[in-house]
């Protein structure tokens, strides 16, 4: 006899808990509106940010930094990405090579990103050329690749947007803080 009496409050409690979870999920999936007219879309469709040094046992110090973004309004066109990325190579003898590129394309998928850009500042032969970099954001074991692997001259002659080598390089332990925002491909 007590079973039905116990099940009603338990049923109500479960129903209330389910309603709260569903409400929390719906609230978590929408971004608050700034004018009360309804949800606002997220501010970016994809991103690649962060800095890391490559692992080089021979003593080279190679650092890559990214601040690349694709606005939510441009979700269907990764060539509207914006921002910059840079790299600096200090050789064991102290000579350096640096470059800064203006982003012209960004595609991400899961924890992998490919970004290209035109080098705007550099003391290398890359100035004025498109280069590409890929990143695999694996937490403490990030990886990175670049388009000029092999022959620097050939690799930068006619590189298409959003193309790079696979992320074959290891990032030096303790230096990687890459963050990839995955792109939600707009299949319409």
N, C-alpha and C positions, 0 to 999 in steps of 0.2 A: 503493500500500500504506500509506503513512503517513496517508492521509486518514482511514480509520476510526479510527486511534489518536488523531488530533487531534480528531476530531469527538466522541469520548466525553467527554474532559475539557471540551470547549467546551459540549456538551449538559448535562453536570452543572453547569457554571458557570452556564449560562443558567437551568436549572431552579432552582438555589439562589437566583439573583438574583430570579427570578419569585416564589419562595416568600417571600423576604424582603420584596419589594414588597407582595405580598398581605397578609402578616402586618402590615406597617407600616400599610397602609390600614385593616385591621380594627382595629388598635390605635388609630389616629387617630380612628376613628368612634365608639369607645366611650370613655366617661369612667371613670376608675378608681373602683372601689367603695371606700367608706370602711369596710366591714365584711367584705370578702372574699366577699360573697354574689352578686356579679355586677356588671354595669355599672349606673351611676347615670345617670338622665336629666339633660340639661343643666339648669342652674338657672333659665333664663328662655327663654320662647317668643318674646318680642319686646322691643325696647327702643329708646328714643330718648334720647340724651344729648348734651350739648355746649352751647356758647355761640357766638353770632355777632352782629355788628352789621349792620344793613341799610345798603345803599348809599344815601346821601342827599346829593347835591351842594349842597343849600340850607343845610346845616349842622346839620340835626337829628341827634341821636345816639339811635338806637333799638337796644336790645339785647334779645335773646331768649335764655333759658337753659332747658334741659330736663334732667330726671332722671326719666324715665318708663319703667316696666317692666311686663311681663306674665310672671308665673311660669310655668314649664313645666307645673305641675300644673293651671293654669287655661287651657291652650292653646285649649280650645273656647269660652272666654268672654272676649272682649276687654274686656268691661265690668268685669272683675275686675282691670284694670290699676291700678297704684298709682304714687305719686310726686308730683312737683310740676313746674310750669313757671312761668316768670315773664317779664315784659317791662317795660322801662323806656324812656320816651320823654322826652328832654331837648330842648326846643324851642330855636331859636336865641336867643330872648329870655331863656333860663334857666329858664323854668317847666318843671315835670316832671309826668309821669303814670306811675304804677307799678301793677302788679298781680301777684299771686301766685295761682295756681290749684292746686287739689287734683285730680289726674288721676282721671277717671271712665271713660275708654275710650282704648284704644290699638290701632291697626291699622297694620301695616307690610307692605310688599311690595317686595322688592328694596331699593332705596335710598330709597324714599319712605315717609314716616310721616304719619299723621294722629292727632292727640291732642286730646281735649277734657277740660275740667275746669271745676269751679265756682270762681269767683274768691272767695277767702277773705280776702284783704287787698288793699286798693286805695284810691287817692285819686281814682278815676275812677268813672263811673256803672256800671262793670262789676261792682262788688261784689255777690255773691250770684247772679250770672248765669253761665250756661254760655257759654264761648268755645271756639273750635276753632282749631288751628294745624296747618299742613301744612309738611313739610320734604322737600326733595329733596337728599340727601347726594351731591353731585357732586365731592367732593374740594375743589379750590381754587375751584370755581364753584357753591357751594351756593345753593339758592333757598329761599324761605319764603313762605307765604301765611297768611291769617287770615280768620276768619269775619265780622268786622265791617267788611269792605270795603264801601264805599257808605254805608249808614246804620247808625250804631252802635246806635241804639235798636231798629230793626227786626231787625237781624242777630242780636241776643242775646235776643229775646223768647222764642222757643220752639225754640232750636237743638237738634236731636237729638244724641245721643251719637255720637262718631266722625265728625263732619261739619265741613268747613272749606272755605275757598276754595282753589283751585289754588295751587301755590307760584310766584306771579307776581313776587315781589320778589327783587332781586339782593342777595346778601350782600356786604358790603364786603370787598375783597381783603385777605387776610391775617388775617381775624378769625374765619372759620368753622372750627369743629372738631366739627361734628355727626357723630354715629355712629349709624347705624340698623342694628339687628339684625333681619333679615327674619323675618317670621312664617311658620311652616310650617302652612298651613291644614289642619286635621284632617278630611279627607274620610273618613268611616267609613260 
